[in-house]
Amino acid sequence: MTKKESTERVEPSGKMTALRLDPKIRYLADLAAKTSGESLTKYLEAALKESFKRVTLRVPPEPEPMYLGNSGTFEVAPIDAEQERIKNEAMTIANLADSLWSESEFGRIQSLSILANRWMSDEDKALLQYIHARKDLHIVSGVGYKLNRVKIESEWDFIKAAFAKSRKGGKA
């Protein structure tokens, strides 16, 4: 059976990305990939996926002072290291990957705004605010509204162009 006739599903190739690597890192990555029998791309993808397990999007809360009577003195409650580890792990990029990723750029922006707003770019925050301000992109529901994802995704290029125009002082 030729490759074309194969019944196996062929995944679409990823997006081409150019990286500048320190020569030592590149040499070691090439060596590690060769040793593990993988292509450099597959090796780097696996290494990145593994690193996502260590990167948390969670912002730890500020310690709350506990005031001791009327004396004005206070102490800060100790932080439970195990609870912090569990909360941080729940918010790792690896654990949130399926929630964060979408084929749709709008879907990615909306997910990041819900899960980790702090890490959104100012441009994406402004775009989302622009979308929320457009009543034609709402579906009214009770006392509130939902964003009309189908309409937004079908008109995405026009919405982004109107947003860009509004940022330059023109009318949308």
N, C-alpha and C positions, 0 to 999 in steps of 0.2 A: 504494500500500500504506500503510495507516495505521500509526501507531506500534505499536498493539497487534498488528497482523498481521506486523510485521517479523520476519525470521528471525534477526536479530542477537541475540546473548545480552546481556541487560542485567545488569550487575553490581549486586549489592545495595548499597544506599547504606550509607555508613560510619556510624560512631558519631558523634553530635553532640558537639562539644567547644566549650566557650566559652573564649575567650582574652581577656585584657586586653593590648592593645598600646599602646605609646607612640603618641600621635597622629602623630608624624613617621614612625614605622615603618609605621603603617597606611596613611598617605597614599602613601608610597613603594611599598609592596606593592601597593596598588590601582593605582597608575600603572604599575608593572612588569607586573602582570597584564593590564591593558588594552593596554599596548604589545605584549605577547607574544600577545594574542588569547585569553587563557585566563581562566577564572573565578578569583576570588581563592582559592577552595578548591584548585583544580588547581594554581595557582601555588605556594601554600604547601606543598602535598604534595610537589611537585617540589623545592622548596627544602629541605625537610626531608630527603628522600631523598638529595639531594646532600650535605647536612651529615653524614649517617650515614657517608659515606666518610672523614670526618676524625675521627670519634670512635672511639677504640679501647677495648676492654674489657680489654686486656692490662695487667698490672701489671709494669713493668720490674723485672728482678731487681736485688737489691742488689749493688754491686760487691764482688767477693771480693778480699781482700788476699792478696798473694803474699809470703811471708816470705823474706828473703834470708839464707840460712844460719842460724847460731846467734846472729847479732848482735842480734836482736830488731827490726831495722828491716824495713820492708815497703814494697811499692809496690802500687798498684792497676793492674791490667791495663787498657789502654785499651779503650774500647767501640767496636766496629765499627759506625759510623753506618749503613752500608748494611744490615747484618744486622738492626739494630734497626728500621729502616724496614720491612723485609720482614716481620719478626715482628709489628710493630704493625699493618701493613696487613692481615695475615691475620686479625687479631682485631677488625677494624672492625665496627661494627654493620651496615654495608652487606653485608660479606662473610659475616656470620653470620646475616643476617636470616631466611633460610629455615630454619636450624637453631633459631633462637630463637623463631620464631612458631609457634603452634599454635592452632587453634580452641578447644582445651581449655585451661582455666586450669591444670589439673594438668600438662599437657604443657609449658606455658610455664615453670612453676615448676621442673619436673624438668630441662628444657633449660638454664635459667639456672644451676641448681645445678651442672651438669656443665661448662658452658662458662665461666661467670664468677661463681662462688659469692660472690665479694667484693661483688657488686652486688645480691645478694638482700636483701630487707627482713628484719628480725628476725622478723617475723610469718610470712613464707613459710618461713624456715629452721626455725622451730618447728613449723609445719604439716608440713613434709617429715619432720622428725624424728618427729613423732607418727605419720605414715603408716608410716615404717620400723619403728616400735615395735609396730605392729599386725600380728601374725602372720597374721591372716585376710586380709590384703592381699598376702601373699607367694605366690610360686610357687617351691617348693624346687627347686633345680637343682644337683646335685652337692653340693659342700660349702657352697654359698652359696644365695642366693635372688635372684629378680627380683621387682620389684613387678608385681602383677596390674593392668595398665593398664585392661583392659576392665572389671574389677570396680570399680576406683577411679573411672573416668569415669562408670560407670552409677550409682554411689552417691555422687557428688561432693558433692551438697548435704547428704546425711546425714553424711558424713565431716567436712565443714566445721562442721556444727552440733555434732557430738560433740566436735570439737577445741575449738570456742569454749566449750562447756560445761566441758571439762576444764581450760581456762585460768582459768575462774572458780571453780575449786575443786570443781566437781561431778564426778560419775563419768561416764565415757563409756559 
